[in-house]
Every structure is written in C-alpha cells, then in structure tokens.
Amino acid sequence: MSPRKMRLVVNNIRGKKVGEALSILRYTKNEAGSWLEKLLLSAVANWEYKLDGVESADDYNLFIKLVFVDEAAMLKRFRPATHGRAARIHKRRNHVTLVVENRKQLERDLVAPAEEEA
C-alpha cells in the first residue's frame, strides 16, 4: 500500500487512547484500517510482554504516543502499452512506526528513593 494512503488513516488515530483508536480503525473503510488495527494490537501485546505479562494494558490508559509512515523500497514493473511501448508500474510500500505509552505510572516506578538505596 502506498504511504500516502496509509497516512490518511494514521492521521486519524495520532494521540488517541488505544481503545478509541481501535474503534476508529475497526470502522474505517480503507484497507489501511485493518493493517493498522493489527499493528496496534501487536504494540499493546508487546507493551504487556515487556512487563512480563504481570500488568494489563486496560489498567494503565495506554495511548498512541508516536505514529508515522515512511516510504519503503518500491517495486518497479512494466506493463505492455500501445504501439509496442512499455508502461511503468510503481508498486509502493511503506513502513509504519507506532509507539504506545501509559499515562498512569507503573507500580514498579513508584518505589520510594529510600528503598532503592537499601
């Protein structure tokens, strides 16, 4: 999918809460919506995995901190055209970067400074 088409959907979810972004993506008509929905669910699962599966994402108000789309390598193909010519076809691809963050502080980060020194 071309980066331009993907950016149209990405702009709708930038800075939103994860639940709100998922509902936007689920009901978006563009194909990019289904791709981004999978990516967002994967990012939330990765967030939980980094915490050893102890914490649930629902308890920490996850939101989309950063999301952007970069252009990837383009596949170049040729198609026959009239009068014996060849027409170029550019199959564009993209890279999506998505970062989720919690608004509520983690319990392990709330450790008092005196306890750390001991």
KAPE-V76917 format. One record per helix or strand of 2 or more residues. SS is the DSSP state (hx for helix, st for strand). FROM is the first residue (numbers start at 1). LEN is the number of residues. Records with the same first field share a line. If there is no record, write none. Layout:
SS = FROM-LEN, FROM-LEN
//
This chain:
hx = 3-11, 18-9, 31-20, 57-4, 82-3, 107-4, 113-5
st = 62-10, 75-6, 86-6, 94-9
//
